[in-house]
Amino acid sequence: MIVIDDPNSFSQHRAEDSFTDSRGCVATIGKFDGVHLGHQLILDQLKAQAEAYGLPAMAIIIEPHPEEFFAADPKSCPARLSLIEDKLALIESFGIDYALVLRFDQELSELSPEAYIRDILVDALGIAAFIIGDDFRFGHRREGDFGLLQRMGDALGFEVVESATYEHNGERISSTYVRDCLAAGNFALVEQLLGRPFSIAGEVIKGQQIGSQIGFPTCNIDPKRVCMPLLGVFACHAKVDGELLPAAVNIGFRPTVQAEGGALLEAHLLDYEGDLYGKTLEVIFREKVRDEMKFDSLDALKRQLGEDIARVRELIISHGRA
């Protein structure tokens, strides 16, 4: 998959790709947070529509999320399910040819809907078809809608196709629904909604070494999120060099040790000894153990961690994943 961040560079890439038709593309647009089954259905629809046209399939990814751009307090925004690098890797796995990471900034937010269509979709990308939900809003003050796209599509020669929707037990799958299920600790349902277990990955970084001091060394990961979709202690697997290892994982603000900064992910790998600094660790969530708590002393924290790890062993074994 070819990733671009400037719509106007697309024609240059098209001149160098392997498609025999040199026209533009078939495209869809969205935040793709989590790349859940609803997104995956649209990506399949995009790929099929592009093949019917004999053109490349393009996913336009809005980054940052508009609510993040406009927020006075970033902590008030919905927690991200996936970072941009996660989204790109997942979208590529569905055979999409191009991804445009469309920067949402002041200039884009002030672009009229008509200019949005002409300048980006038609002149820069040369869309032959645009797959979008009937509730999609765009352009200055979100004044553009599905009807405007259809009218301008008729005038400018591109097709507007309503995106498919995916329901689970009567509930439309959305990023909000996935967040709600995560907050409720329903990881089995989240796995169904995503088509994969929920995980967070990152490079292992140096921490305060407090875990080692009390007998429970941890691998620390910066989740790179202002808001976390999960807080608390969890039974997990940590994927290291392709191997799955049971782990007790805490995500939170470490109130007992009064550490500064944002939320941190701390993973204690059960029965593991070794140096993982600098390695990429993927943490796969299985069950919630408890909420984050503040303890009066490190001894009290140590006793609770012992109980947490015993519980994690039980949960991992009960899932047949030890």
Summary of the structure (lengths in Angstrom):
residues: 322
radius of gyration: 22.5
end to end distance: 36.0
largest distance: 71.9
contacts: 982
relative contact order: 0.12
helix: 36%
strand: 26%
